Amino acid sequence: MRTRVKICGFTRVEDAVFAAGLGVDAIGLVFYPPSPRHVAIEQALKIVNALPAFTTVVALFVDEQEALIREVLS
């Protein structure tokens, strides 16, 4: 079984792209406003669009409304 690596809490495009270049399998984006690693949807889109196709993106939510989760996932 292969070990996979995910790093969570990216807020800057350049950091996420750098991590992808190092070979991480997934990056995490935090959609929990009290967190210092929180990312707005607009910034999340910039990050996701800059990543190579092989990089999986994971979204972190804490007790969030379904409508926002659906918006982020779309």
PDB file of N, CA, C, O and CB in Angstrom:
ATOM      1  N   MET A   1       0.847  -1.179   0.000  1.00  0.00           N
ATOM      2  CA  MET A   1       0.000   0.000   0.000  1.00  0.00           C
ATOM      3  C   MET A   1       0.893   1.244   0.000  1.00  0.00           C
ATOM      4  O   MET A   1       1.875   1.308   0.740  1.00  0.00           O
ATOM      5  CB  MET A   1      -0.964  -0.003   1.227  1.00  0.00           C
ATOM      6  N   ARG A   2       0.556   2.202  -0.811  1.00  0.00           N
ATOM      7  CA  ARG A   2       1.308   3.442  -0.948  1.00  0.00           C
ATOM      8  C   ARG A   2       0.832   4.464   0.072  1.00  0.00           C
ATOM      9  O   ARG A   2      -0.371   4.632   0.274  1.00  0.00           O
ATOM     10  CB  ARG A   2       1.173   4.002  -2.369  1.00  0.00           C
ATOM     11  N   THR A   3       1.767   5.143   0.710  1.00  0.00           N
ATOM     12  CA  THR A   3       1.430   6.224   1.632  1.00  0.00           C
ATOM     13  C   THR A   3       1.136   7.478   0.828  1.00  0.00           C
ATOM     14  O   THR A   3       1.883   7.832  -0.084  1.00  0.00           O
ATOM     15  CB  THR A   3       2.578   6.477   2.650  1.00  0.00           C
ATOM     16  N   ARG A   4       0.057   8.138   1.167  1.00  0.00           N
ATOM     17  CA  ARG A   4      -0.308   9.395   0.503  1.00  0.00           C
ATOM     18  C   ARG A   4      -0.081  10.542   1.479  1.00  0.00           C
ATOM     19  O   ARG A   4      -0.198  10.374   2.693  1.00  0.00           O
ATOM     20  CB  ARG A   4      -1.798   9.369   0.009  1.00  0.00           C
ATOM     21  N   VAL A   5       0.248  11.713   0.928  1.00  0.00           N
ATOM     22  CA  VAL A   5       0.544  12.886   1.755  1.00  0.00           C
ATOM     23  C   VAL A   5      -0.434  14.008   1.426  1.00  0.00           C
ATOM     24  O   VAL A   5      -0.618  14.365   0.263  1.00  0.00           O
ATOM     25  CB  VAL A   5       2.005  13.359   1.540  1.00  0.00           C
ATOM     26  N   LYS A   6      -1.069  14.570   2.486  1.00  0.00           N
ATOM     27  CA  LYS A   6      -1.943  15.739   2.347  1.00  0.00           C
ATOM     28  C   LYS A   6      -1.448  16.804   3.320  1.00  0.00           C
ATOM     29  O   LYS A   6      -1.188  16.524   4.491  1.00  0.00           O
ATOM     30  CB  LYS A   6      -3.457  15.373   2.621  1.00  0.00           C
ATOM     31  N   ILE A   7      -1.324  18.012   2.824  1.00  0.00           N
ATOM     32  CA  ILE A   7      -0.985  19.149   3.680  1.00  0.00           C
ATOM     33  C   ILE A   7      -2.178  20.095   3.651  1.00  0.00           C
ATOM     34  O   ILE A   7      -2.705  20.408   2.584  1.00  0.00           O
ATOM     35  CB  ILE A   7       0.344  19.874   3.203  1.00  0.00           C
ATOM     36  N   CYS A   8      -2.596  20.543   4.816  1.00  0.00           N
ATOM     37  CA  CYS A   8      -3.808  21.345   4.934  1.00  0.00           C
ATOM     38  C   CYS A   8      -3.491  22.772   5.374  1.00  0.00           C
ATOM     39  O   CYS A   8      -2.475  23.029   6.020  1.00  0.00           O
ATOM     40  CB  CYS A   8      -4.774  20.697   5.920  1.00  0.00           C
ATOM     41  N   GLY A   9      -4.377  23.685   5.011  1.00  0.00           N
ATOM     42  CA  GLY A   9      -4.289  25.050   5.517  1.00  0.00           C
ATOM     43  C   GLY A   9      -3.665  26.046   4.568  1.00  0.00           C
ATOM     44  O   GLY A   9      -3.202  27.101   5.001  1.00  0.00           O
ATOM     45  N   PHE A  10      -3.642  25.741   3.289  1.00  0.00           N
ATOM     46  CA  PHE A  10      -3.062  26.685   2.333  1.00  0.00           C
ATOM     47  C   PHE A  10      -3.950  27.913   2.177  1.00  0.00           C
ATOM     48  O   PHE A  10      -5.176  27.810   2.142  1.00  0.00           O
ATOM     49  CB  PHE A  10      -2.851  26.010   0.971  1.00  0.00           C
ATOM     50  N   THR A  11      -3.316  29.068   2.084  1.00  0.00           N
ATOM     51  CA  THR A  11      -4.039  30.321   1.839  1.00  0.00           C
ATOM     52  C   THR A  11      -3.445  31.079   0.658  1.00  0.00           C
ATOM     53  O   THR A  11      -4.060  32.012   0.143  1.00  0.00           O
ATOM     54  CB  THR A  11      -4.018  31.206   3.091  1.00  0.00           C
ATOM     55  N   ARG A  12      -2.248  30.678   0.228  1.00  0.00           N
ATOM     56  CA  ARG A  12      -1.571  31.386  -0.867  1.00  0.00           C
ATOM     57  C   ARG A  12      -1.330  30.435  -2.037  1.00  0.00           C
ATOM     58  O   ARG A  12      -0.928  29.286  -1.851  1.00  0.00           O
ATOM     59  CB  ARG A  12      -0.228  31.995  -0.382  1.00  0.00           C
ATOM     60  N   VAL A  13      -1.581  30.932  -3.236  1.00  0.00           N
ATOM     61  CA  VAL A  13      -1.396  30.144  -4.450  1.00  0.00           C
ATOM     62  C   VAL A  13       0.019  29.596  -4.525  1.00  0.00           C
ATOM     63  O   VAL A  13       0.217  28.408  -4.777  1.00  0.00           O
ATOM     64  CB  VAL A  13      -1.703  30.985  -5.691  1.00  0.00           C
ATOM     65  N   GLU A  14       1.005  30.460  -4.306  1.00  0.00           N
ATOM     66  CA  GLU A  14       2.397  30.037  -4.481  1.00  0.00           C
ATOM     67  C   GLU A  14       2.790  28.909  -3.525  1.00  0.00           C
ATOM     68  O   GLU A  14       3.597  28.051  -3.883  1.00  0.00           O
ATOM     69  CB  GLU A  14       3.326  31.221  -4.279  1.00  0.00           C
ATOM     70  N   ASP A  15       2.234  28.900  -2.331  1.00  0.00           N
ATOM     71  CA  ASP A  15       2.549  27.830  -1.383  1.00  0.00           C
ATOM     72  C   ASP A  15       1.941  26.497  -1.830  1.00  0.00           C
ATOM     73  O   ASP A  15       2.589  25.454  -1.748  1.00  0.00           O
ATOM     74  CB  ASP A  15       2.041  28.197   0.020  1.00  0.00           C
ATOM     75  N   ALA A  16       0.707  26.540  -2.297  1.00  0.00           N
ATOM     76  CA  ALA A  16       0.044  25.319  -2.758  1.00  0.00           C
ATOM     77  C   ALA A  16       0.739  24.754  -3.992  1.00  0.00           C
ATOM     78  O   ALA A  16       0.929  23.542  -4.096  1.00  0.00           O
ATOM     79  CB  ALA A  16      -1.434  25.594  -3.066  1.00  0.00           C
ATOM     80  N   VAL A  17       1.116  25.616  -4.918  1.00  0.00           N
ATOM     81  CA  VAL A  17       1.815  25.174  -6.126  1.00  0.00           C
ATOM     82  C   VAL A  17       3.178  24.583  -5.765  1.00  0.00           C
ATOM     83  O   VAL A  17       3.591  23.573  -6.335  1.00  0.00           O
ATOM     84  CB  VAL A  17       1.984  26.350  -7.119  1.00  0.00           C
ATOM     85  N   PHE A  18       3.866  25.206  -4.829  1.00  0.00           N
ATOM     86  CA  PHE A  18       5.161  24.696  -4.383  1.00  0.00           C
ATOM     87  C   PHE A  18       5.008  23.298  -3.787  1.00  0.00           C
ATOM     88  O   PHE A  18       5.785  22.396  -4.100  1.00  0.00           O
ATOM     89  CB  PHE A  18       5.794  25.652  -3.350  1.00  0.00           C
ATOM     90  N   ALA A  19       4.003  23.121  -2.928  1.00  0.00           N
ATOM     91  CA  ALA A  19       3.765  21.815  -2.310  1.00  0.00           C
ATOM     92  C   ALA A  19       3.439  20.765  -3.370  1.00  0.00           C
ATOM     93  O   ALA A  19       3.924  19.636  -3.300  1.00  0.00           O
ATOM     94  CB  ALA A  19       2.621  21.906  -1.282  1.00  0.00           C
ATOM     95  N   ALA A  20       2.623  21.136  -4.341  1.00  0.00           N
ATOM     96  CA  ALA A  20       2.294  20.201  -5.420  1.00  0.00           C
ATOM     97  C   ALA A  20       3.558  19.813  -6.182  1.00  0.00           C
ATOM     98  O   ALA A  20       3.730  18.657  -6.568  1.00  0.00           O
ATOM     99  CB  ALA A  20       1.253  20.821  -6.384  1.00  0.00           C
ATOM    100  N   GLY A  21       4.429  20.778  -6.393  1.00  0.00           N
ATOM    101  CA  GLY A  21       5.689  20.505  -7.070  1.00  0.00           C
ATOM    102  C   GLY A  21       6.591  19.565  -6.297  1.00  0.00           C
ATOM    103  O   GLY A  21       7.413  18.862  -6.885  1.00  0.00           O
ATOM    104  N   LEU A  22       6.443  19.548  -4.992  1.00  0.00           N
ATOM    105  CA  LEU A  22       7.213  18.627  -4.148  1.00  0.00           C
ATOM    106  C   LEU A  22       6.630  17.217  -4.165  1.00  0.00           C
ATOM    107  O   LEU A  22       7.252  16.268  -3.687  1.00  0.00           O
ATOM    108  CB  LEU A  22       7.265  19.145  -2.714  1.00  0.00           C
ATOM    109  N   GLY A  23       5.421  17.095  -4.724  1.00  0.00           N
ATOM    110  CA  GLY A  23       4.829  15.774  -4.873  1.00  0.00           C
ATOM    111  C   GLY A  23       3.750  15.391  -3.885  1.00  0.00           C
ATOM    112  O   GLY A  23       3.396  14.216  -3.794  1.00  0.00           O
ATOM    113  N   VAL A  24       3.209  16.360  -3.130  1.00  0.00           N
ATOM    114  CA  VAL A  24       2.111  15.992  -2.233  1.00  0.00           C
ATOM    115  C   VAL A  24       0.938  15.482  -3.066  1.00  0.00           C
ATOM    116  O   VAL A  24       0.735  15.912  -4.202  1.00  0.00           O
ATOM    117  CB  VAL A  24       1.676  17.204  -1.346  1.00  0.00           C
ATOM    118  N   ASP A  25       0.188  14.582  -2.498  1.00  0.00           N
ATOM    119  CA  ASP A  25      -0.948  14.003  -3.206  1.00  0.00           C
ATOM    120  C   ASP A  25      -2.188  14.881  -3.125  1.00  0.00           C
ATOM    121  O   ASP A  25      -3.013  14.898  -4.039  1.00  0.00           O
ATOM    122  CB  ASP A  25      -1.258  12.635  -2.652  1.00  0.00           C
ATOM    123  N   ALA A  26      -2.308  15.615  -2.012  1.00  0.00           N
ATOM    124  CA  ALA A  26      -3.510  16.422  -1.795  1.00  0.00           C
ATOM    125  C   ALA A  26      -3.170  17.655  -0.975  1.00  0.00           C
ATOM    126  O   ALA A  26      -2.249  17.657  -0.159  1.00  0.00           O
ATOM    127  CB  ALA A  26      -4.607  15.596  -1.092  1.00  0.00           C
ATOM    128  N   ILE A  27      -3.944  18.700  -1.220  1.00  0.00           N
ATOM    129  CA  ILE A  27      -3.838  19.901  -0.395  1.00  0.00           C
ATOM    130  C   ILE A  27      -5.205  20.157   0.220  1.00  0.00           C
ATOM    131  O   ILE A  27      -6.237  19.848  -0.376  1.00  0.00           O
ATOM    132  CB  ILE A  27      -3.346  21.140  -1.231  1.00  0.00           C
ATOM    133  N   GLY A  28      -5.198  20.723   1.415  1.00  0.00           N
ATOM    134  CA  GLY A  28      -6.440  21.009   2.109  1.00  0.00           C
ATOM    135  C   GLY A  28      -6.689  22.503   2.200  1.00  0.00           C
ATOM    136  O   GLY A  28      -5.769  23.293   2.411  1.00  0.00           O
ATOM    137  N   LEU A  29      -7.944  22.871   2.038  1.00  0.00           N
ATOM    138  CA  LEU A  29      -8.371  24.266   2.162  1.00  0.00           C
ATOM    139  C   LEU A  29      -9.383  24.351   3.300  1.00  0.00           C
ATOM    140  O   LEU A  29     -10.326  23.562   3.365  1.00  0.00           O
ATOM    141  CB  LEU A  29      -8.986  24.802   0.814  1.00  0.00           C
ATOM    142  N   VAL A  30      -9.181  25.307   4.188  1.00  0.00           N
ATOM    143  CA  VAL A  30      -9.996  25.438   5.395  1.00  0.00           C
ATOM    144  C   VAL A  30     -11.099  26.473   5.168  1.00  0.00           C
ATOM    145  O   VAL A  30     -10.820  27.634   4.870  1.00  0.00           O
ATOM    146  CB  VAL A  30      -9.117  25.836   6.611  1.00  0.00           C
ATOM    147  N   PHE A  31     -12.340  26.042   5.311  1.00  0.00           N
ATOM    148  CA  PHE A  31     -13.498  26.925   5.170  1.00  0.00           C
ATOM    149  C   PHE A  31     -14.186  27.084   6.525  1.00  0.00           C
ATOM    150  O   PHE A  31     -15.394  26.888   6.656  1.00  0.00           O
ATOM    151  CB  PHE A  31     -14.495  26.370   4.111  1.00  0.00           C
ATOM    152  N   TYR A  32     -13.391  27.441   7.521  1.00  0.00           N
ATOM    153  CA  TYR A  32     -13.883  27.655   8.883  1.00  0.00           C
ATOM    154  C   TYR A  32     -13.405  29.038   9.310  1.00  0.00           C
ATOM    155  O   TYR A  32     -12.248  29.188   9.701  1.00  0.00           O
ATOM    156  CB  TYR A  32     -13.377  26.527   9.882  1.00  0.00           C
ATOM    157  N   PRO A  33     -14.275  30.059   9.244  1.00  0.00           N
ATOM    158  CA  PRO A  33     -13.857  31.445   9.461  1.00  0.00           C
ATOM    159  C   PRO A  33     -13.033  31.731  10.719  1.00  0.00           C
ATOM    160  O   PRO A  33     -12.141  32.577  10.649  1.00  0.00           O
ATOM    161  CB  PRO A  33     -15.045  32.280   9.499  1.00  0.00           C
ATOM    162  N   PRO A  34     -13.272  31.084  11.863  1.00  0.00           N
ATOM    163  CA  PRO A  34     -12.428  31.398  13.020  1.00  0.00           C
ATOM    164  C   PRO A  34     -10.966  30.950  12.878  1.00  0.00           C
ATOM    165  O   PRO A  34     -10.099  31.408  13.623  1.00  0.00           O
ATOM    166  CB  PRO A  34     -13.015  30.763  14.242  1.00  0.00           C
ATOM    167  N   SER A  35     -10.703  30.073  11.937  1.00  0.00           N
ATOM    168  CA  SER A  35      -9.338  29.560  11.779  1.00  0.00           C
ATOM    169  C   SER A  35      -8.426  30.596  11.128  1.00  0.00           C
ATOM    170  O   SER A  35      -8.848  31.289  10.202  1.00  0.00           O
ATOM    171  CB  SER A  35      -9.347  28.275  10.944  1.00  0.00           C
ATOM    172  N   PRO A  36      -7.192  30.713  11.592  1.00  0.00           N
ATOM    173  CA  PRO A  36      -6.239  31.612  10.928  1.00  0.00           C
ATOM    174  C   PRO A  36      -5.866  31.108   9.533  1.00  0.00           C
ATOM    175  O   PRO A  36      -5.280  31.854   8.748  1.00  0.00           O
ATOM    176  CB  PRO A  36      -4.973  31.764  11.780  1.00  0.00           C
ATOM    177  N   ARG A  37      -6.195  29.864   9.214  1.00  0.00           N
ATOM    178  CA  ARG A  37      -5.910  29.286   7.894  1.00  0.00           C
ATOM    179  C   ARG A  37      -7.137  29.343   6.983  1.00  0.00           C
ATOM    180  O   ARG A  37      -7.118  28.776   5.891  1.00  0.00           O
ATOM    181  CB  ARG A  37      -5.435  27.832   8.039  1.00  0.00           C
ATOM    182  N   HIS A  38      -8.198  30.017   7.417  1.00  0.00           N
ATOM    183  CA  HIS A  38      -9.425  30.140   6.618  1.00  0.00           C
ATOM    184  C   HIS A  38      -9.116  30.762   5.264  1.00  0.00           C
ATOM    185  O   HIS A  38      -8.297  31.674   5.158  1.00  0.00           O
ATOM    186  CB  HIS A  38     -10.482  30.987   7.364  1.00  0.00           C
ATOM    187  N   VAL A  39      -9.782  30.256   4.231  1.00  0.00           N
ATOM    188  CA  VAL A  39      -9.613  30.789   2.885  1.00  0.00           C
ATOM    189  C   VAL A  39     -10.994  31.118   2.314  1.00  0.00           C
ATOM    190  O   VAL A  39     -11.937  30.339   2.448  1.00  0.00           O
ATOM    191  CB  VAL A  39      -8.850  29.775   1.968  1.00  0.00           C
ATOM    192  N   ALA A  40     -11.092  32.276   1.680  1.00  0.00           N
ATOM    193  CA  ALA A  40     -12.340  32.676   1.024  1.00  0.00           C
ATOM    194  C   ALA A  40     -12.519  31.859  -0.259  1.00  0.00           C
ATOM    195  O   ALA A  40     -11.548  31.362  -0.829  1.00  0.00           O
ATOM    196  CB  ALA A  40     -12.341  34.209   0.709  1.00  0.00           C
ATOM    197  N   ILE A  41     -13.756  31.729  -0.698  1.00  0.00           N
ATOM    198  CA  ILE A  41     -14.043  30.945  -1.899  1.00  0.00           C
ATOM    199  C   ILE A  41     -13.273  31.488  -3.100  1.00  0.00           C
ATOM    200  O   ILE A  41     -12.749  30.709  -3.896  1.00  0.00           O
ATOM    201  CB  ILE A  41     -15.551  30.943  -2.193  1.00  0.00           C
ATOM    202  N   GLU A  42     -13.199  32.781  -3.242  1.00  0.00           N
ATOM    203  CA  GLU A  42     -12.499  33.383  -4.384  1.00  0.00           C
ATOM    204  C   GLU A  42     -11.020  33.003  -4.380  1.00  0.00           C
ATOM    205  O   GLU A  42     -10.457  32.687  -5.428  1.00  0.00           O
ATOM    206  CB  GLU A  42     -12.650  34.917  -4.362  1.00  0.00           C
ATOM    207  N   GLN A  43     -10.393  33.032  -3.213  1.00  0.00           N
ATOM    208  CA  GLN A  43      -8.983  32.651  -3.108  1.00  0.00           C
ATOM    209  C   GLN A  43      -8.820  31.149  -3.328  1.00  0.00           C
ATOM    210  O   GLN A  43      -7.846  30.711  -3.940  1.00  0.00           O
ATOM    211  CB  GLN A  43      -8.410  33.056  -1.732  1.00  0.00           C
ATOM    212  N   ALA A  44      -9.760  30.371  -2.836  1.00  0.00           N
ATOM    213  CA  ALA A  44      -9.710  28.920  -3.042  1.00  0.00           C
ATOM    214  C   ALA A  44      -9.738  28.588  -4.529  1.00  0.00           C
ATOM    215  O   ALA A  44      -9.016  27.700  -4.981  1.00  0.00           O
ATOM    216  CB  ALA A  44     -10.883  28.229  -2.323  1.00  0.00           C
ATOM    217  N   LEU A  45     -10.561  29.290  -5.282  1.00  0.00           N
ATOM    218  CA  LEU A  45     -10.622  29.069  -6.734  1.00  0.00           C
ATOM    219  C   LEU A  45      -9.286  29.375  -7.398  1.00  0.00           C
ATOM    220  O   LEU A  45      -8.853  28.641  -8.287  1.00  0.00           O
ATOM    221  CB  LEU A  45     -11.724  29.932  -7.361  1.00  0.00           C
ATOM    222  N   LYS A  46      -8.635  30.442  -6.979  1.00  0.00           N
ATOM    223  CA  LYS A  46      -7.319  30.773  -7.531  1.00  0.00           C
ATOM    224  C   LYS A  46      -6.321  29.658  -7.245  1.00  0.00           C
ATOM    225  O   LYS A  46      -5.536  29.274  -8.112  1.00  0.00           O
ATOM    226  CB  LYS A  46      -6.807  32.105  -6.951  1.00  0.00           C
ATOM    227  N   ILE A  47      -6.361  29.146  -6.025  1.00  0.00           N
ATOM    228  CA  ILE A  47      -5.444  28.070  -5.643  1.00  0.00           C
ATOM    229  C   ILE A  47      -5.723  26.820  -6.473  1.00  0.00           C
ATOM    230  O   ILE A  47      -4.807  26.244  -7.061  1.00  0.00           O
ATOM    231  CB  ILE A  47      -5.571  27.752  -4.133  1.00  0.00           C
ATOM    232  N   VAL A  48      -6.975  26.405  -6.521  1.00  0.00           N
ATOM    233  CA  VAL A  48      -7.347  25.187  -7.242  1.00  0.00           C
ATOM    234  C   VAL A  48      -6.984  25.295  -8.719  1.00  0.00           C
ATOM    235  O   VAL A  48      -6.461  24.342  -9.297  1.00  0.00           O
ATOM    236  CB  VAL A  48      -8.850  24.909  -7.087  1.00  0.00           C
ATOM    237  N   ASN A  49      -7.250  26.430  -9.328  1.00  0.00           N
ATOM    238  CA  ASN A  49      -6.972  26.597 -10.757  1.00  0.00           C
ATOM    239  C   ASN A  49      -5.487  26.615 -11.082  1.00  0.00           C
ATOM    240  O   ASN A  49      -5.106  26.375 -12.228  1.00  0.00           O
ATOM    241  CB  ASN A  49      -7.601  27.865 -11.251  1.00  0.00           C
ATOM    242  N   ALA A  50      -4.649  26.893 -10.102  1.00  0.00           N
ATOM    243  CA  ALA A  50      -3.203  26.931 -10.329  1.00  0.00           C
ATOM    244  C   ALA A  50      -2.534  25.572 -10.129  1.00  0.00           C
ATOM    245  O   ALA A  50      -1.368  25.402 -10.484  1.00  0.00           O
ATOM    246  CB  ALA A  50      -2.568  27.945  -9.406  1.00  0.00           C
ATOM    247  N   LEU A  51      -3.251  24.612  -9.570  1.00  0.00           N
ATOM    248  CA  LEU A  51      -2.658  23.311  -9.244  1.00  0.00           C
ATOM    249  C   LEU A  51      -2.630  22.375 -10.444  1.00  0.00           C
ATOM    250  O   LEU A  51      -3.486  22.457 -11.324  1.00  0.00           O
ATOM    251  CB  LEU A  51      -3.422  22.659  -8.108  1.00  0.00           C
ATOM    252  N   PRO A  52      -1.635  21.480 -10.473  1.00  0.00           N
ATOM    253  CA  PRO A  52      -1.624  20.447 -11.511  1.00  0.00           C
ATOM    254  C   PRO A  52      -2.839  19.530 -11.348  1.00  0.00           C
ATOM    255  O   PRO A  52      -3.373  19.376 -10.249  1.00  0.00           O
ATOM    256  CB  PRO A  52      -0.306  19.622 -11.452  1.00  0.00           C
ATOM    257  N   ALA A  53      -3.258  18.936 -12.442  1.00  0.00           N
ATOM    258  CA  ALA A  53      -4.462  18.097 -12.436  1.00  0.00           C
ATOM    259  C   ALA A  53      -4.358  16.899 -11.498  1.00  0.00           C
ATOM    260  O   ALA A  53      -5.380  16.402 -11.024  1.00  0.00           O
ATOM    261  CB  ALA A  53      -4.747  17.610 -13.832  1.00  0.00           C
ATOM    262  N   PHE A  54      -3.147  16.428 -11.222  1.00  0.00           N
ATOM    263  CA  PHE A  54      -2.978  15.236 -10.385  1.00  0.00           C
ATOM    264  C   PHE A  54      -3.094  15.522  -8.891  1.00  0.00           C
ATOM    265  O   PHE A  54      -3.073  14.591  -8.085  1.00  0.00           O
ATOM    266  CB  PHE A  54      -1.641  14.608 -10.666  1.00  0.00           C
ATOM    267  N   THR A  55      -3.215  16.787  -8.508  1.00  0.00           N
ATOM    268  CA  THR A  55      -3.291  17.140  -7.092  1.00  0.00           C
ATOM    269  C   THR A  55      -4.751  17.150  -6.637  1.00  0.00           C
ATOM    270  O   THR A  55      -5.576  17.874  -7.194  1.00  0.00           O
ATOM    271  CB  THR A  55      -2.631  18.520  -6.833  1.00  0.00           C
ATOM    272  N   THR A  56      -5.058  16.356  -5.638  1.00  0.00           N
ATOM    273  CA  THR A  56      -6.405  16.314  -5.072  1.00  0.00           C
ATOM    274  C   THR A  56      -6.572  17.481  -4.101  1.00  0.00           C
ATOM    275  O   THR A  56      -5.650  17.821  -3.359  1.00  0.00           O
ATOM    276  CB  THR A  56      -6.670  14.952  -4.355  1.00  0.00           C
ATOM    277  N   VAL A  57      -7.751  18.085  -4.115  1.00  0.00           N
ATOM    278  CA  VAL A  57      -8.044  19.178  -3.185  1.00  0.00           C
ATOM    279  C   VAL A  57      -9.114  18.702  -2.206  1.00  0.00           C
ATOM    280  O   VAL A  57     -10.131  18.131  -2.601  1.00  0.00           O
ATOM    281  CB  VAL A  57      -8.515  20.469  -3.950  1.00  0.00           C
ATOM    282  N   VAL A  58      -8.864  18.948  -0.921  1.00  0.00           N
ATOM    283  CA  VAL A  58      -9.776  18.547   0.147  1.00  0.00           C
ATOM    284  C   VAL A  58     -10.264  19.809   0.850  1.00  0.00           C
ATOM    285  O   VAL A  58      -9.473  20.705   1.146  1.00  0.00           O
ATOM    286  CB  VAL A  58      -9.080  17.567   1.158  1.00  0.00           C
ATOM    287  N   ALA A  59     -11.571  19.878   1.116  1.00  0.00           N
ATOM    288  CA  ALA A  59     -12.151  21.031   1.813  1.00  0.00           C
ATOM    289  C   ALA A  59     -12.486  20.641   3.251  1.00  0.00           C
ATOM    290  O   ALA A  59     -13.056  19.579   3.502  1.00  0.00           O
ATOM    291  CB  ALA A  59     -13.424  21.546   1.073  1.00  0.00           C
ATOM    292  N   LEU A  60     -12.127  21.509   4.183  1.00  0.00           N
ATOM    293  CA  LEU A  60     -12.421  21.295   5.600  1.00  0.00           C
ATOM    294  C   LEU A  60     -13.516  22.265   6.036  1.00  0.00           C
ATOM    295  O   LEU A  60     -13.393  23.476   5.858  1.00  0.00           O
ATOM    296  CB  LEU A  60     -11.142  21.478   6.472  1.00  0.00           C
ATOM    297  N   PHE A  61     -14.590  21.714   6.611  1.00  0.00           N
ATOM    298  CA  PHE A  61     -15.695  22.510   7.140  1.00  0.00           C
ATOM    299  C   PHE A  61     -15.926  22.124   8.597  1.00  0.00           C
ATOM    300  O   PHE A  61     -15.652  20.991   8.992  1.00  0.00           O
ATOM    301  CB  PHE A  61     -16.991  22.305   6.297  1.00  0.00           C
ATOM    302  N   VAL A  62     -16.431  23.063   9.394  1.00  0.00           N
ATOM    303  CA  VAL A  62     -16.804  22.783  10.780  1.00  0.00           C
ATOM    304  C   VAL A  62     -18.229  23.292  10.984  1.00  0.00           C
ATOM    305  O   VAL A  62     -18.473  24.499  10.952  1.00  0.00           O
ATOM    306  CB  VAL A  62     -15.800  23.455  11.800  1.00  0.00           C
ATOM    307  N   ASP A  63     -19.160  22.376  11.192  1.00  0.00           N
ATOM    308  CA  ASP A  63     -20.564  22.735  11.447  1.00  0.00           C
ATOM    309  C   ASP A  63     -21.095  23.767  10.455  1.00  0.00           C
ATOM    310  O   ASP A  63     -21.735  24.740  10.854  1.00  0.00           O
ATOM    311  CB  ASP A  63     -20.714  23.271  12.862  1.00  0.00           C
ATOM    312  N   GLU A  64     -20.833  23.560   9.179  1.00  0.00           N
ATOM    313  CA  GLU A  64     -21.208  24.535   8.154  1.00  0.00           C
ATOM    314  C   GLU A  64     -22.591  24.233   7.584  1.00  0.00           C
ATOM    315  O   GLU A  64     -23.049  23.091   7.606  1.00  0.00           O
ATOM    316  CB  GLU A  64     -20.169  24.552   7.029  1.00  0.00           C
ATOM    317  N   GLN A  65     -23.241  25.267   7.077  1.00  0.00           N
ATOM    318  CA  GLN A  65     -24.530  25.129   6.417  1.00  0.00           C
ATOM    319  C   GLN A  65     -24.350  24.401   5.080  1.00  0.00           C
ATOM    320  O   GLN A  65     -23.355  24.592   4.382  1.00  0.00           O
ATOM    321  CB  GLN A  65     -25.186  26.517   6.203  1.00  0.00           C
ATOM    322  N   GLU A  66     -25.319  23.576   4.748  1.00  0.00           N
ATOM    323  CA  GLU A  66     -25.256  22.793   3.516  1.00  0.00           C
ATOM    324  C   GLU A  66     -25.100  23.682   2.283  1.00  0.00           C
ATOM    325  O   GLU A  66     -24.387  23.317   1.348  1.00  0.00           O
ATOM    326  CB  GLU A  66     -26.504  21.935   3.379  1.00  0.00           C
ATOM    327  N   ALA A  67     -25.750  24.830   2.269  1.00  0.00           N
ATOM    328  CA  ALA A  67     -25.692  25.720   1.102  1.00  0.00           C
ATOM    329  C   ALA A  67     -24.256  26.162   0.804  1.00  0.00           C
ATOM    330  O   ALA A  67     -23.850  26.190  -0.358  1.00  0.00           O
ATOM    331  CB  ALA A  67     -26.582  26.953   1.331  1.00  0.00           C
ATOM    332  N   LEU A  68     -23.494  26.503   1.823  1.00  0.00           N
ATOM    333  CA  LEU A  68     -22.113  26.926   1.599  1.00  0.00           C
ATOM    334  C   LEU A  68     -21.261  25.750   1.136  1.00  0.00           C
ATOM    335  O   LEU A  68     -20.407  25.908   0.264  1.00  0.00           O
ATOM    336  CB  LEU A  68     -21.521  27.541   2.880  1.00  0.00           C
ATOM    337  N   ILE A  69     -21.484  24.591   1.705  1.00  0.00           N
ATOM    338  CA  ILE A  69     -20.728  23.409   1.276  1.00  0.00           C
ATOM    339  C   ILE A  69     -20.979  23.141  -0.204  1.00  0.00           C
ATOM    340  O   ILE A  69     -20.045  22.880  -0.963  1.00  0.00           O
ATOM    341  CB  ILE A  69     -21.116  22.169   2.124  1.00  0.00           C
ATOM    342  N   ARG A  70     -22.233  23.205  -0.605  1.00  0.00           N
ATOM    343  CA  ARG A  70     -22.564  22.990  -2.026  1.00  0.00           C
ATOM    344  C   ARG A  70     -21.918  24.061  -2.912  1.00  0.00           C
ATOM    345  O   ARG A  70     -21.434  23.755  -4.001  1.00  0.00           O
ATOM    346  CB  ARG A  70     -24.098  22.994  -2.230  1.00  0.00           C
ATOM    347  N   GLU A  71     -21.911  25.302  -2.450  1.00  0.00           N
ATOM    348  CA  GLU A  71     -21.293  26.386  -3.222  1.00  0.00           C
ATOM    349  C   GLU A  71     -19.800  26.137  -3.403  1.00  0.00           C
ATOM    350  O   GLU A  71     -19.268  26.298  -4.501  1.00  0.00           O
ATOM    351  CB  GLU A  71     -21.522  27.743  -2.531  1.00  0.00           C
ATOM    352  N   VAL A  72     -19.138  25.751  -2.341  1.00  0.00           N
ATOM    353  CA  VAL A  72     -17.699  25.479  -2.415  1.00  0.00           C
ATOM    354  C   VAL A  72     -17.427  24.305  -3.351  1.00  0.00           C
ATOM    355  O   VAL A  72     -16.505  24.361  -4.164  1.00  0.00           O
ATOM    356  CB  VAL A  72     -17.126  25.185  -1.010  1.00  0.00           C
ATOM    357  N   LEU A  73     -18.210  23.263  -3.242  1.00  0.00           N
ATOM    358  CA  LEU A  73     -17.973  22.075  -4.057  1.00  0.00           C
ATOM    359  C   LEU A  73     -18.314  22.271  -5.525  1.00  0.00           C
ATOM    360  O   LEU A  73     -17.860  21.510  -6.378  1.00  0.00           O
ATOM    361  CB  LEU A  73     -18.763  20.928  -3.517  1.00  0.00           C
ATOM    362  N   SER A  74     -19.104  23.280  -5.818  1.00  0.00           N
ATOM    363  CA  SER A  74     -19.442  23.517  -7.229  1.00  0.00           C
ATOM    364  C   SER A  74     -18.347  24.328  -7.873  1.00  0.00           C
ATOM    365  O   SER A  74     -18.428  24.642  -9.060  1.00  0.00           O
ATOM    366  CB  SER A  74     -20.804  24.242  -7.372  1.00  0.00           C
TER     367      SER A  74
END
